[in-house]
Amino acid sequence: MKNYMCFLFVFLCGCANIVPPSGGEKDTVPPKLIFSSPENKKTNFLSNEIILRFDEYVQIKNLNEINLSPPCKNKIEVIQKGKELRLLLNCVLDSETTYTINFGNSIVDLNEGNVLKNFKYIFSTGFKIDSLKLIGATYDLYSSKIIPNSLVGLYQHADSLNPYYYTFSEKDGHFEINNIKSGVYLLYAIVDKNGNLKHDQGELISFPKTIENFNTDLQLSLFNERASFNILNVENTSYSSIAFNHTSVKDSIKILNSKGIWKRGETKSEFWFKNGSNNIKYQLGSTIDSIEIYNTDTIPLKLHGSVDFHKLNKYAVVNCNKPISAVDPKLFKWHAQVDCVDVNLIDAFSIKIPVFDENNSRELIIPSGAIKTIFDEENDSVVFNFDFNRSNYAILNIKHFNPLNKTIVEIFKETETSYKKLIVDTITSFNYIKPGTYSVRLFQDINNDGAWSAGSISKNIKPEPLQIYPQQISLKANWELDIELQD
């Protein structure tokens, strides 16, 4: 009996699941300040050391985010131990001045990494805490999209390297700078990608504002400065092509040592060449550079169908990703139609096919060999379905009674422009808009390049005047909508 009971005990222990004790719900609460010496918002501050104690063990994630505002010549020394931070101020402070130590997102708890966001310690070397404040929001000038986590700074001089006061915008774009001393400042907002509290090339920035009246609400619109050299990147995309990413200089780029065909776009242009070369030399203005041709890849020939509703005529457009040398009109056929198809080249990459049968969907049949490229490649058979039925589209009429000269209106989604027109009358109509939700903007095309141009702060050139309709527009099939833009 004794041996049997022992055997049973071992069996039960071997089959049981061992479950570790539960640790409870995951900690999602950031550290909380429970003590400071001197106390936060201390006046007549004379110390060169600050002790901050939290309710749990903390660590510093990024020392570069801890900065004194107004700035000091020497960096704050931070000593972290357990639940405490010891801050040493290694510089002489100005008199009668309110200071803020901005911690950004540097303080996190030890175990879960919960962030104490935008924590600040404030003190004054005078008898009072300065009380002026500035509030507002940051957004993208061209798209009107909210830009969170923007550095918003007040500078004492135009050539100041660091902001005198600063903060970061919240998730909804709103910001607030408190405890400002009376004075005249320059205001900038920057998307500070590298966290150095400075504006670097490629970072969004707002045009500077002179600020002397506070306790006000400001909307700061950010943009990417117009580059001094407008070619942003060059890439050898295949054995016979190179691609340029650029700002609005597409017609100014010249190829110096090769003949070929350009496919130009607003922000990307391709150059196709037939003769082999070890490098392609190009020029923009007085600058000459070259790119080595090393890519041996062959890009497959691809066709893409789209619709161009031009005035009263409708066109099917077939786009080719490579330069076209010839087309055979006899091979293009509309489904269930025996008449000849009138085929015309718009340019070396696009074919236009007129359609006279309105309010129908039509299939365009393009058999193999109908299109030939400059590289003697021929297309494979393909069928495109084009929808010309007006009831499947929406109409948008935009009224603007006092448009400035050379004003362009754009209908867009996020960062993609869907439709664009030059305003020539008080009403600009867009027919055949695909159903969806859109935004509307207009800008004055001062430099006449057909695209919105950003400004240059160093050259004191403001961005081209731009206006965005305050509401998004929802368009449904067979709808017609009128909106009015105000000056």
BADODREN-108307 format. One record per residue (C-alpha): residue in one letter; x, y negated, z. Coordinates in steps of 0.05 Angstrom, whole numbers. Layout:
BEGIN
NODE_A_X_Y_Z
...
end
This chain:
BEGIN
NODE_M_0_0_0
NODE_K_56_-47_17
NODE_N_92_-35_-50
NODE_Y_27_-44_-89
NODE_M_12_-111_-58
NODE_C_83_-135_-74
NODE_F_75_-115_-147
NODE_L_8_-152_-152
NODE_F_39_-215_-124
NODE_V_95_-215_-175
NODE_F_46_-204_-232
NODE_L_3_-263_-213
NODE_C_62_-309_-206
NODE_G_88_-290_-275
NODE_C_21_-305_-309
NODE_A_6_-371_-276
NODE_N_17_-437_-314
NODE_I_64_-483_-277
NODE_V_36_-554_-284
NODE_P_79_-613_-260
NODE_P_44_-662_-215
NODE_S_11_-719_-252
NODE_G_46_-786_-252
NODE_G_-19_-825_-258
NODE_E_-34_-877_-310
NODE_K_23_-908_-349
NODE_D_48_-974_-321
NODE_T_31_-1029_-371
NODE_V_37_-1089_-323
NODE_P_98_-1135_-332
NODE_P_141_-1156_-272
NODE_K_112_-1210_-227
NODE_L_152_-1265_-193
NODE_I_141_-1261_-117
NODE_F_195_-1308_-92
NODE_S_242_-1362_-117
NODE_S_295_-1405_-84
NODE_P_290_-1463_-95
NODE_E_215_-1456_-108
NODE_N_188_-1463_-178
NODE_K_173_-1535_-197
NODE_K_221_-1562_-145
NODE_T_233_-1637_-146
NODE_N_297_-1673_-124
NODE_F_333_-1610_-146
NODE_L_406_-1608_-122
NODE_S_425_-1535_-126
NODE_N_469_-1500_-177
NODE_E_441_-1432_-161
NODE_I_371_-1403_-169
NODE_I_345_-1337_-140
NODE_L_285_-1303_-172
NODE_R_255_-1241_-140
NODE_F_203_-1196_-174
NODE_D_155_-1143_-149
NODE_E_193_-1087_-185
NODE_Y_262_-1070_-213
NODE_V_278_-1112_-274
NODE_Q_329_-1115_-330
NODE_I_350_-1168_-380
NODE_K_335_-1147_-451
NODE_N_369_-1205_-488
NODE_L_412_-1258_-453
NODE_N_410_-1303_-514
NODE_E_336_-1316_-502
NODE_I_350_-1349_-434
NODE_N_362_-1423_-446
NODE_L_358_-1488_-409
NODE_S_315_-1544_-438
NODE_P_339_-1599_-443
NODE_P_402_-1563_-463
NODE_C_465_-1560_-422
NODE_K_537_-1556_-448
NODE_N_550_-1488_-415
NODE_K_506_-1427_-418
NODE_I_468_-1405_-356
NODE_E_503_-1346_-322
NODE_V_454_-1291_-304
NODE_I_469_-1238_-252
NODE_Q_417_-1182_-246
NODE_K_413_-1135_-187
NODE_G_353_-1092_-170
NODE_K_291_-1135_-166
NODE_E_329_-1201_-166
NODE_L_359_-1248_-217
NODE_R_413_-1298_-195
NODE_L_421_-1357_-242
NODE_L_483_-1401_-240
NODE_L_480_-1470_-272
NODE_N_550_-1486_-295
NODE_C_540_-1557_-317
NODE_V_524_-1627_-292
NODE_L_449_-1643_-297
NODE_D_420_-1710_-318
NODE_S_386_-1751_-265
NODE_E_311_-1763_-264
NODE_T_300_-1706_-313
NODE_T_252_-1646_-314
NODE_Y_286_-1581_-336
NODE_T_255_-1516_-360
NODE_I_291_-1449_-361
NODE_N_259_-1411_-419
NODE_F_266_-1336_-411
NODE_G_229_-1318_-476
NODE_N_216_-1243_-475
NODE_S_281_-1226_-440
NODE_I_254_-1201_-373
NODE_V_227_-1129_-374
NODE_D_214_-1078_-321
NODE_L_265_-1022_-313
NODE_N_222_-961_-325
NODE_E_170_-977_-378
NODE_G_201_-1038_-412
NODE_N_139_-1082_-400
NODE_V_156_-1153_-421
NODE_L_144_-1215_-379
NODE_K_128_-1260_-439
NODE_N_150_-1332_-443
NODE_F_166_-1338_-369
NODE_K_191_-1407_-348
NODE_Y_224_-1435_-286
NODE_I_216_-1511_-279
NODE_F_252_-1562_-235
NODE_S_265_-1637_-234
NODE_T_327_-1676_-213
NODE_G_280_-1734_-198
NODE_F_222_-1744_-151
NODE_K_169_-1720_-200
NODE_I_157_-1667_-253
NODE_D_148_-1699_-322
NODE_S_77_-1687_-344
NODE_L_73_-1703_-418
NODE_K_55_-1645_-462
NODE_L_46_-1626_-535
NODE_I_-1_-1573_-562
NODE_G_-17_-1547_-632
NODE_A_-13_-1488_-678
NODE_T_35_-1461_-731
NODE_Y_14_-1433_-798
NODE_D_41_-1420_-868
NODE_L_31_-1481_-913
NODE_Y_19_-1443_-978
NODE_S_-27_-1388_-952
NODE_S_-55_-1420_-888
NODE_K_-38_-1355_-852
NODE_I_-23_-1360_-778
NODE_I_51_-1353_-760
NODE_P_62_-1327_-689
NODE_N_127_-1329_-650
NODE_S_151_-1393_-684
NODE_L_203_-1434_-648
NODE_V_172_-1503_-637
NODE_G_224_-1554_-615
NODE_L_230_-1628_-599
NODE_Y_297_-1658_-618
NODE_Q_327_-1723_-594
NODE_H_365_-1736_-659
NODE_A_359_-1714_-732
NODE_D_428_-1682_-728
NODE_S_416_-1647_-661
NODE_L_437_-1574_-665
NODE_N_392_-1550_-609
NODE_P_322_-1571_-588
NODE_Y_315_-1615_-527
NODE_Y_249_-1582_-509
NODE_Y_221_-1519_-541
NODE_T_171_-1462_-537
NODE_F_146_-1405_-580
NODE_S_77_-1400_-612
NODE_E_30_-1345_-588
NODE_K_-3_-1289_-629
NODE_D_-58_-1337_-651
NODE_G_-7_-1389_-673
NODE_H_-20_-1437_-615
NODE_F_36_-1469_-576
NODE_E_44_-1515_-516
NODE_I_106_-1554_-494
NODE_N_99_-1581_-423
NODE_N_138_-1626_-376
NODE_I_163_-1673_-430
NODE_K_198_-1738_-411
NODE_S_173_-1801_-446
NODE_G_213_-1817_-508
NODE_V_217_-1811_-584
NODE_Y_232_-1742_-612
NODE_L_233_-1704_-678
NODE_L_187_-1643_-680
NODE_Y_204_-1579_-720
NODE_A_175_-1510_-723
NODE_I_221_-1453_-746
NODE_V_213_-1378_-756
NODE_D_278_-1364_-718
NODE_K_293_-1294_-744
NODE_N_362_-1288_-713
NODE_G_345_-1321_-646
NODE_N_399_-1374_-649
NODE_L_350_-1432_-638
NODE_K_372_-1462_-705
NODE_H_345_-1464_-775
NODE_D_383_-1419_-824
NODE_Q_373_-1410_-899
NODE_G_313_-1366_-914
NODE_E_276_-1382_-850
NODE_L_209_-1418_-854
NODE_I_209_-1489_-827
NODE_S_161_-1548_-820
NODE_F_175_-1618_-846
NODE_P_200_-1661_-787
NODE_K_150_-1705_-751
NODE_T_168_-1765_-708
NODE_I_133_-1757_-640
NODE_E_124_-1812_-589
NODE_N_50_-1803_-572
NODE_F_38_-1740_-532
NODE_N_-21_-1702_-503
NODE_T_-44_-1691_-574
NODE_D_-59_-1630_-618
NODE_L_-15_-1619_-679
NODE_Q_-20_-1570_-737
NODE_L_50_-1551_-762
NODE_S_54_-1522_-831
NODE_L_116_-1481_-847
NODE_F_147_-1467_-915
NODE_N_211_-1438_-945
NODE_E_255_-1495_-967
NODE_R_268_-1505_-1040
NODE_A_335_-1471_-1051
NODE_S_392_-1512_-1079
NODE_F_411_-1453_-1123
NODE_N_346_-1424_-1147
NODE_I_368_-1354_-1167
NODE_L_355_-1313_-1104
NODE_N_378_-1245_-1128
NODE_V_402_-1209_-1191
NODE_E_396_-1134_-1202
NODE_N_417_-1087_-1257
NODE_T_351_-1048_-1263
NODE_S_369_-1001_-1320
NODE_Y_421_-989_-1373
NODE_S_390_-1044_-1415
NODE_S_357_-1093_-1367
NODE_I_372_-1140_-1310
NODE_A_321_-1174_-1264
NODE_F_325_-1243_-1232
NODE_N_286_-1261_-1169
NODE_H_282_-1337_-1168
NODE_T_244_-1399_-1149
NODE_S_211_-1441_-1203
NODE_V_270_-1444_-1252
NODE_K_250_-1388_-1298
NODE_D_262_-1426_-1364
NODE_S_329_-1453_-1341
NODE_I_368_-1388_-1334
NODE_K_411_-1376_-1396
NODE_I_447_-1313_-1418
NODE_L_515_-1331_-1446
NODE_N_545_-1267_-1475
NODE_S_488_-1224_-1500
NODE_K_426_-1229_-1543
NODE_G_361_-1201_-1518
NODE_I_288_-1213_-1499
NODE_W_263_-1248_-1436
NODE_K_202_-1228_-1396
NODE_R_193_-1289_-1353
NODE_G_150_-1295_-1291
NODE_E_139_-1346_-1236
NODE_T_185_-1312_-1185
NODE_K_214_-1254_-1224
NODE_S_243_-1251_-1295
NODE_E_274_-1194_-1334
NODE_F_324_-1196_-1390
NODE_W_327_-1138_-1439
NODE_F_388_-1128_-1483
NODE_K_402_-1076_-1536
NODE_N_476_-1081_-1545
NODE_G_519_-1047_-1492
NODE_S_560_-1091_-1445
NODE_N_602_-1083_-1383
NODE_N_573_-1146_-1353
NODE_I_521_-1200_-1368
NODE_K_542_-1272_-1358
NODE_Y_487_-1321_-1340
NODE_Q_482_-1396_-1325
NODE_L_436_-1440_-1284
NODE_G_452_-1514_-1289
NODE_S_527_-1521_-1279
NODE_T_535_-1454_-1243
NODE_I_559_-1394_-1283
NODE_D_560_-1323_-1255
NODE_S_557_-1252_-1280
NODE_I_531_-1183_-1260
NODE_E_564_-1117_-1274
NODE_I_524_-1067_-1316
NODE_Y_532_-1000_-1281
NODE_N_461_-971_-1280
NODE_T_453_-914_-1331
NODE_D_379_-900_-1314
NODE_T_326_-901_-1369
NODE_I_260_-932_-1349
NODE_P_200_-893_-1377
NODE_L_155_-932_-1424
NODE_K_91_-952_-1388
NODE_L_27_-986_-1412
NODE_H_-21_-1025_-1369
NODE_G_-91_-1050_-1389
NODE_S_-123_-1115_-1365
NODE_V_-178_-1162_-1387
NODE_D_-170_-1235_-1408
NODE_F_-235_-1274_-1408
NODE_H_-212_-1334_-1449
NODE_K_-265_-1387_-1460
NODE_L_-322_-1354_-1499
NODE_N_-281_-1297_-1526
NODE_K_-263_-1234_-1489
NODE_Y_-198_-1198_-1499
NODE_A_-171_-1131_-1478
NODE_V_-97_-1138_-1463
NODE_V_-48_-1081_-1464
NODE_N_18_-1096_-1428
NODE_C_82_-1058_-1440
NODE_N_139_-1056_-1391
NODE_K_191_-1057_-1447
NODE_P_198_-1103_-1508
NODE_I_154_-1083_-1566
NODE_S_182_-1082_-1637
NODE_A_120_-1059_-1675
NODE_V_48_-1037_-1668
NODE_D_4_-997_-1716
NODE_P_-66_-1030_-1716
NODE_K_-96_-971_-1753
NODE_L_-85_-926_-1693
NODE_F_-122_-970_-1643
NODE_K_-195_-948_-1635
NODE_W_-255_-970_-1594
NODE_H_-296_-910_-1572
NODE_A_-358_-899_-1616
NODE_Q_-337_-955_-1664
NODE_V_-312_-943_-1735
NODE_D_-292_-1014_-1751
NODE_C_-219_-1033_-1754
NODE_V_-189_-1062_-1691
NODE_D_-156_-1130_-1696
NODE_V_-90_-1123_-1659
NODE_N_-43_-1182_-1645
NODE_L_20_-1190_-1606
NODE_I_15_-1244_-1553
NODE_D_90_-1238_-1540
NODE_A_141_-1182_-1539
NODE_F_106_-1148_-1480
NODE_S_31_-1159_-1491
NODE_I_-20_-1139_-1543
NODE_K_-87_-1174_-1551
NODE_I_-149_-1138_-1576
NODE_P_-212_-1181_-1585
NODE_V_-280_-1152_-1563
NODE_F_-345_-1177_-1593
NODE_D_-393_-1129_-1560
NODE_E_-412_-1165_-1496
NODE_N_-439_-1138_-1431
NODE_N_-413_-1068_-1439
NODE_S_-356_-1024_-1415
NODE_R_-312_-1002_-1472
NODE_E_-259_-948_-1480
NODE_L_-197_-966_-1519
NODE_I_-161_-905_-1548
NODE_I_-87_-913_-1563
NODE_P_-58_-849_-1593
NODE_S_16_-830_-1591
NODE_G_61_-872_-1635
NODE_A_16_-934_-1638
NODE_I_68_-976_-1602
NODE_K_143_-976_-1613
NODE_T_195_-1011_-1570
NODE_I_261_-1044_-1591
NODE_F_295_-980_-1566
NODE_D_255_-939_-1617
NODE_E_213_-907_-1562
NODE_E_140_-891_-1577
NODE_N_81_-889_-1529
NODE_D_44_-827_-1507
NODE_S_-31_-823_-1519
NODE_V_-72_-864_-1469
NODE_V_-144_-887_-1458
NODE_F_-163_-953_-1423
NODE_N_-233_-969_-1397
NODE_F_-248_-1044_-1400
NODE_D_-308_-1073_-1364
NODE_F_-338_-1133_-1400
NODE_N_-406_-1130_-1366
NODE_R_-418_-1200_-1338
NODE_S_-465_-1173_-1284
NODE_N_-407_-1136_-1253
NODE_Y_-370_-1201_-1239
NODE_A_-380_-1265_-1201
NODE_I_-376_-1339_-1222
NODE_L_-344_-1392_-1178
NODE_N_-354_-1466_-1193
NODE_I_-306_-1512_-1157
NODE_K_-326_-1585_-1153
NODE_H_-274_-1639_-1141
NODE_F_-296_-1710_-1159
NODE_N_-229_-1745_-1150
NODE_P_-174_-1697_-1171
NODE_L_-104_-1725_-1177
NODE_N_-66_-1719_-1242
NODE_K_-36_-1649_-1256
NODE_T_-76_-1614_-1202
NODE_I_-79_-1538_-1204
NODE_V_-131_-1496_-1167
NODE_E_-115_-1424_-1146
NODE_I_-160_-1368_-1121
NODE_F_-118_-1321_-1078
NODE_K_-117_-1262_-1030
NODE_E_-63_-1261_-976
NODE_T_1_-1274_-1016
NODE_E_-26_-1256_-1085
NODE_T_-55_-1308_-1133
NODE_S_-113_-1277_-1171
NODE_Y_-138_-1335_-1214
NODE_K_-108_-1403_-1232
NODE_K_-130_-1463_-1273
NODE_L_-110_-1535_-1286
NODE_I_-166_-1583_-1265
NODE_V_-188_-1624_-1325
NODE_D_-258_-1643_-1303
NODE_T_-298_-1654_-1239
NODE_I_-322_-1581_-1243
NODE_T_-275_-1523_-1254
NODE_S_-310_-1457_-1267
NODE_F_-281_-1387_-1259
NODE_N_-322_-1334_-1295
NODE_Y_-313_-1260_-1290
NODE_I_-283_-1258_-1219
NODE_K_-279_-1189_-1190
NODE_P_-323_-1182_-1127
NODE_G_-285_-1192_-1063
NODE_T_-264_-1241_-1009
NODE_Y_-218_-1298_-1031
NODE_S_-187_-1362_-1008
NODE_V_-181_-1426_-1050
NODE_R_-126_-1478_-1053
NODE_L_-105_-1534_-1099
NODE_F_-40_-1571_-1106
NODE_Q_-12_-1628_-1147
NODE_D_39_-1601_-1196
NODE_I_86_-1661_-1192
NODE_N_145_-1628_-1227
NODE_N_99_-1597_-1280
NODE_D_126_-1526_-1273
NODE_G_58_-1493_-1264
NODE_A_74_-1469_-1193
NODE_W_72_-1498_-1124
NODE_S_141_-1524_-1104
NODE_A_165_-1526_-1032
NODE_G_204_-1586_-1005
NODE_S_275_-1597_-983
NODE_I_287_-1627_-915
NODE_S_361_-1642_-929
NODE_K_341_-1681_-991
NODE_N_279_-1711_-958
NODE_I_234_-1681_-1012
NODE_K_165_-1663_-985
NODE_P_127_-1602_-1011
NODE_E_79_-1616_-1068
NODE_P_12_-1639_-1037
NODE_L_-31_-1579_-1022
NODE_Q_-102_-1569_-997
NODE_I_-135_-1504_-975
NODE_Y_-210_-1495_-972
NODE_P_-225_-1483_-897
NODE_Q_-268_-1421_-905
NODE_Q_-257_-1355_-941
NODE_I_-305_-1342_-999
NODE_S_-342_-1276_-1007
NODE_L_-363_-1262_-1079
NODE_K_-410_-1207_-1101
NODE_A_-426_-1178_-1169
NODE_N_-474_-1221_-1210
NODE_W_-468_-1279_-1161
NODE_E_-454_-1352_-1178
NODE_L_-426_-1396_-1122
NODE_D_-412_-1471_-1119
NODE_I_-362_-1501_-1070
NODE_E_-338_-1573_-1063
NODE_L_-268_-1595_-1046
NODE_Q_-260_-1661_-1009
NODE_D_-202_-1709_-1014
end
